Amino acid sequence: MIKNIIFDFGDIFINLDKEIIFREIQKYGKPILTPELITIGKAFEVGQISSETFIDGLQSYFPKASAQDIIAIWNGMLLDFPDYRLNFIESLAKENEYRLFLLSNNNTLHVKEAIKIMGDSKFQRFKNCFEQFYLSHEIHLRKPNTDSYEFVLEKNALDPIETFFVDDTLENTESASKLGIKTWNLIVGQEDIIQIKSKL
């Protein structure tokens, strides 16, 4: 029996355009996803480097891009947060049938932009739906590494067999399932988080 639900954030609640970075950065040079760029991105997601260091790192690869250009492209990934999804998670929280948690690979720039898109009030309403709100740059752990899920399980005394995790990235759900967590790899554009009860 499922008693706990762990939610991802991007493309589960807030809509994303994950390809915008590769499309837009071409204006400043050929985008090559080097191991160094991947390392910088992961370090930023777990809070090992500051926003300034992250931006400087990208500028070293794309010197024609200003800091503001990079921030605009990076934050351009975040689109809208539909009201019906906020209403849905608030209703689910009010039912008090499940313990609700959020676990998101995130960073300081994207969190600030999400708050700007949603507005302070709606963001707080959303955050208040969850017992715990875990962002990778704050807990210094990121999906799909199993220690990120173990962190949530251990901190909240959750039994993985009683826990359900939804994420739009297959690598993340596959990793969580190895711990005995039931998962749903949500297919963006074909499925929506408001259908979750049919998946439990």
C-alpha positions as a Markdown table, in Angstrom:
| # | Residue | x | y | z |
|---|---|---|---|---|
| 1 | Met | 0.0 | 0.0 | 0.0 |
| 2 | Ile | 1.4 | 3.4 | -1.0 |
| 3 | Lys | 1.6 | 5.9 | 1.8 |
| 4 | Asn | 4.3 | 8.3 | 0.5 |
| 5 | Ile | 4.7 | 10.1 | -2.8 |
| 6 | Ile | 7.9 | 11.8 | -4.0 |
| 7 | Phe | 7.4 | 14.3 | -6.9 |
| 8 | Asp | 9.9 | 15.8 | -9.3 |
| 9 | Phe | 9.3 | 19.4 | -10.2 |
| 10 | Gly | 10.4 | 20.2 | -13.8 |
| 11 | Asp | 7.9 | 18.9 | -16.5 |
| 12 | Ile | 5.9 | 17.4 | -13.7 |
| 13 | Phe | 4.5 | 20.7 | -12.3 |
| 14 | Ile | 6.3 | 23.5 | -14.2 |
| 15 | Asn | 6.6 | 23.1 | -17.9 |
| 16 | Leu | 10.1 | 23.1 | -19.4 |
| 17 | Asp | 11.8 | 23.6 | -22.8 |
| 18 | Lys | 14.9 | 21.5 | -22.3 |
| 19 | Glu | 16.2 | 22.1 | -25.8 |
| 20 | Ile | 16.3 | 25.9 | -25.6 |
| 21 | Ile | 19.9 | 26.0 | -24.3 |
| 22 | Phe | 21.2 | 24.0 | -27.3 |
| 23 | Arg | 19.1 | 26.1 | -29.7 |
| 24 | Glu | 20.0 | 29.5 | -28.3 |
| 25 | Ile | 23.6 | 29.0 | -27.4 |
| 26 | Gln | 24.4 | 28.3 | -31.1 |
| 27 | Lys | 24.2 | 32.1 | -31.6 |
| 28 | Tyr | 27.4 | 32.3 | -29.6 |
| 29 | Gly | 29.3 | 29.4 | -31.0 |
| 30 | Lys | 28.9 | 25.8 | -31.8 |
| 31 | Pro | 27.4 | 24.0 | -28.8 |
| 32 | Ile | 29.5 | 21.1 | -27.8 |
| 33 | Leu | 28.5 | 19.2 | -24.6 |
| 34 | Thr | 32.0 | 18.6 | -23.3 |
| 35 | Pro | 32.8 | 16.6 | -20.1 |
| 36 | Glu | 33.9 | 19.9 | -18.6 |
| 37 | Leu | 30.5 | 21.5 | -19.2 |
| 38 | Ile | 28.7 | 18.5 | -17.8 |
| 39 | Thr | 30.8 | 18.7 | -14.7 |
| 40 | Ile | 30.1 | 22.4 | -14.3 |
| 41 | Gly | 26.3 | 21.8 | -14.6 |
| 42 | Lys | 26.3 | 18.9 | -12.1 |
| 43 | Ala | 28.5 | 20.9 | -9.6 |
| 44 | Phe | 26.0 | 23.8 | -9.9 |
| 45 | Glu | 23.0 | 21.5 | -9.3 |
| 46 | Val | 24.5 | 20.2 | -6.0 |
| 47 | Gly | 25.5 | 23.6 | -4.8 |
| 48 | Gln | 29.3 | 23.0 | -5.1 |
| 49 | Ile | 29.7 | 26.3 | -7.1 |
| 50 | Ser | 28.0 | 29.6 | -7.0 |
| 51 | Ser | 25.9 | 31.1 | -9.8 |
| 52 | Glu | 28.7 | 33.5 | -10.6 |
| 53 | Thr | 31.2 | 30.6 | -11.0 |
| 54 | Phe | 28.7 | 28.7 | -13.1 |
| 55 | Ile | 28.2 | 31.7 | -15.4 |
| 56 | Asp | 31.9 | 32.3 | -15.6 |
| 57 | Gly | 32.4 | 28.7 | -16.6 |
| 58 | Leu | 30.0 | 28.9 | -19.4 |
| 59 | Gln | 31.4 | 32.2 | -20.6 |
| 60 | Ser | 34.8 | 30.5 | -20.9 |
| 61 | Tyr | 33.2 | 28.2 | -23.6 |
| 62 | Phe | 31.0 | 30.9 | -25.1 |
| 63 | Pro | 33.0 | 34.2 | -24.8 |
| 64 | Lys | 30.7 | 36.1 | -27.1 |
| 65 | Ala | 27.8 | 35.6 | -24.6 |
| 66 | Ser | 27.4 | 38.1 | -21.8 |
| 67 | Ala | 26.5 | 37.0 | -18.3 |
| 68 | Gln | 23.0 | 38.3 | -18.9 |
| 69 | Asp | 22.8 | 36.3 | -22.2 |
| 70 | Ile | 23.7 | 33.1 | -20.4 |
| 71 | Ile | 21.2 | 33.7 | -17.6 |
| 72 | Ala | 18.4 | 34.5 | -20.1 |
| 73 | Ile | 19.1 | 31.3 | -22.1 |
| 74 | Trp | 19.5 | 29.2 | -18.9 |
| 75 | Asn | 16.3 | 30.5 | -17.4 |
| 76 | Gly | 14.5 | 30.3 | -20.7 |
| 77 | Met | 14.1 | 26.6 | -20.0 |
| 78 | Leu | 11.4 | 27.4 | -17.5 |
| 79 | Leu | 8.0 | 28.0 | -19.0 |
| 80 | Asp | 4.6 | 28.2 | -17.2 |
| 81 | Phe | 3.1 | 26.5 | -14.1 |
| 82 | Pro | -0.5 | 25.8 | -15.0 |
| 83 | Asp | -3.0 | 26.7 | -12.2 |
| 84 | Tyr | -4.8 | 23.4 | -12.6 |
| 85 | Arg | -1.7 | 21.5 | -11.4 |
| 86 | Leu | -1.4 | 23.8 | -8.3 |
| 87 | Asn | -5.0 | 23.2 | -7.6 |
| 88 | Phe | -4.5 | 19.5 | -8.0 |
| 89 | Ile | -1.5 | 19.2 | -5.5 |
| 90 | Glu | -3.4 | 21.4 | -3.0 |
| 91 | Ser | -6.4 | 19.1 | -3.2 |
| 92 | Leu | -4.2 | 16.1 | -2.8 |
| 93 | Ala | -2.5 | 17.6 | 0.3 |
| 94 | Lys | -5.8 | 18.5 | 1.8 |
| 95 | Glu | -7.0 | 14.9 | 1.5 |
| 96 | Asn | -4.1 | 13.9 | 3.8 |
| 97 | Glu | -4.1 | 10.4 | 2.4 |
| 98 | Tyr | -0.4 | 10.4 | 1.5 |
| 99 | Arg | 2.8 | 12.0 | 2.8 |
| 100 | Leu | 4.0 | 14.3 | 0.0 |
| 101 | Phe | 7.6 | 15.2 | -0.8 |
| 102 | Leu | 9.4 | 17.0 | -3.5 |
| 103 | Leu | 12.8 | 16.0 | -4.8 |
| 104 | Ser | 14.2 | 18.1 | -7.6 |
| 105 | Asn | 17.5 | 18.5 | -9.4 |
| 106 | Asn | 17.6 | 22.3 | -9.2 |
| 107 | Asn | 19.9 | 25.4 | -8.8 |
| 108 | Thr | 19.7 | 28.9 | -7.5 |
| 109 | Leu | 19.1 | 30.6 | -10.8 |
| 110 | His | 16.1 | 28.3 | -11.7 |
| 111 | Val | 14.5 | 28.5 | -8.3 |
| 112 | Lys | 14.6 | 32.4 | -8.5 |
| 113 | Glu | 13.1 | 32.2 | -12.0 |
| 114 | Ala | 10.4 | 29.7 | -10.9 |
| 115 | Ile | 9.4 | 32.1 | -8.1 |
| 116 | Lys | 9.3 | 35.0 | -10.5 |
| 117 | Ile | 7.1 | 33.0 | -13.0 |
| 118 | Met | 4.7 | 31.8 | -10.3 |
| 119 | Gly | 4.8 | 34.7 | -8.0 |
| 120 | Asp | 5.7 | 34.5 | -4.3 |
| 121 | Ser | 2.2 | 33.6 | -3.2 |
| 122 | Lys | 1.7 | 30.7 | -5.6 |
| 123 | Phe | 5.1 | 29.4 | -5.0 |
| 124 | Gln | 4.5 | 29.3 | -1.2 |
| 125 | Arg | 1.2 | 27.7 | -1.7 |
| 126 | Phe | 2.9 | 25.0 | -3.8 |
| 127 | Lys | 5.7 | 24.5 | -1.3 |
| 128 | Asn | 3.3 | 24.3 | 1.6 |
| 129 | Cys | 1.7 | 21.2 | 0.0 |
| 130 | Phe | 4.8 | 19.1 | 0.8 |
| 131 | Glu | 6.0 | 17.7 | 4.1 |
| 132 | Gln | 9.6 | 18.3 | 2.9 |
| 133 | Phe | 10.8 | 20.2 | -0.2 |
| 134 | Tyr | 14.2 | 18.9 | -1.3 |
| 135 | Leu | 16.3 | 20.8 | -3.9 |
| 136 | Ser | 19.5 | 19.2 | -5.1 |
| 137 | His | 21.6 | 22.4 | -4.6 |
| 138 | Glu | 20.5 | 22.6 | -0.9 |
| 139 | Ile | 20.9 | 18.9 | 0.0 |
| 140 | His | 24.0 | 18.5 | -2.2 |
| 141 | Leu | 22.7 | 15.3 | -3.8 |
| 142 | Arg | 21.2 | 14.8 | -7.2 |
| 143 | Lys | 19.2 | 12.3 | -9.1 |
| 144 | Pro | 19.8 | 9.7 | -10.5 |
| 145 | Asn | 22.3 | 8.9 | -7.8 |
| 146 | Thr | 20.6 | 6.5 | -5.4 |
| 147 | Asp | 21.9 | 8.4 | -2.3 |
| 148 | Ser | 19.5 | 11.2 | -3.2 |
| 149 | Tyr | 16.5 | 8.8 | -2.7 |
| 150 | Glu | 18.1 | 7.2 | 0.3 |
| 151 | Phe | 18.4 | 10.6 | 1.8 |
| 152 | Val | 14.7 | 11.2 | 1.5 |
| 153 | Leu | 13.8 | 7.7 | 2.7 |
| 154 | Glu | 16.1 | 7.9 | 5.8 |
| 155 | Lys | 15.3 | 11.5 | 6.8 |
| 156 | Asn | 11.6 | 10.7 | 6.9 |
| 157 | Ala | 11.6 | 7.1 | 7.9 |
| 158 | Leu | 9.9 | 6.0 | 4.7 |
| 159 | Asp | 9.6 | 2.4 | 3.7 |
| 160 | Pro | 10.5 | 2.2 | 0.0 |
| 161 | Ile | 7.8 | -0.5 | -0.6 |
| 162 | Glu | 5.2 | 2.1 | 0.6 |
| 163 | Thr | 6.7 | 4.9 | -1.5 |
| 164 | Phe | 5.9 | 6.1 | -5.0 |
| 165 | Phe | 8.1 | 8.4 | -7.1 |
| 166 | Val | 7.2 | 10.2 | -10.2 |
| 167 | Asp | 9.7 | 11.8 | -12.6 |
| 168 | Asp | 9.8 | 12.6 | -16.3 |
| 169 | Thr | 13.4 | 11.2 | -16.7 |
| 170 | Leu | 13.6 | 7.4 | -17.2 |
| 171 | Glu | 17.1 | 7.3 | -15.7 |
| 172 | Asn | 15.8 | 8.8 | -12.5 |
| 173 | Thr | 12.9 | 6.4 | -12.1 |
| 174 | Glu | 15.0 | 3.4 | -13.0 |
| 175 | Ser | 17.5 | 4.3 | -10.3 |
| 176 | Ala | 14.7 | 4.8 | -7.6 |
| 177 | Ser | 13.1 | 1.5 | -8.5 |
| 178 | Lys | 16.4 | -0.3 | -7.7 |
| 179 | Leu | 15.7 | 0.6 | -4.0 |
| 180 | Gly | 12.2 | -1.0 | -4.1 |
| 181 | Ile | 10.4 | 2.3 | -4.7 |
| 182 | Lys | 7.4 | 2.1 | -7.0 |
| 183 | Thr | 7.8 | 4.6 | -9.9 |
| 184 | Trp | 6.1 | 6.3 | -12.7 |
| 185 | Asn | 8.1 | 7.6 | -15.6 |
| 186 | Leu | 5.7 | 10.3 | -16.8 |
| 187 | Ile | 5.7 | 10.8 | -20.5 |
| 188 | Val | 5.6 | 14.6 | -21.1 |
| 189 | Gly | 3.0 | 15.6 | -23.6 |
| 190 | Gln | 1.1 | 12.3 | -23.3 |
| 191 | Glu | 0.5 | 12.1 | -19.5 |
| 192 | Asp | -0.1 | 14.6 | -16.7 |
| 193 | Ile | 0.5 | 14.6 | -13.0 |
| 194 | Ile | -3.2 | 15.0 | -12.3 |
| 195 | Gln | -3.5 | 11.3 | -13.5 |
| 196 | Ile | -1.3 | 10.0 | -10.6 |
| 197 | Lys | -4.1 | 8.2 | -8.7 |
| 198 | Ser | -4.5 | 5.9 | -11.7 |
| 199 | Lys | -0.8 | 5.0 | -11.4 |
| 200 | Leu | -0.6 | 4.3 | -7.7 |
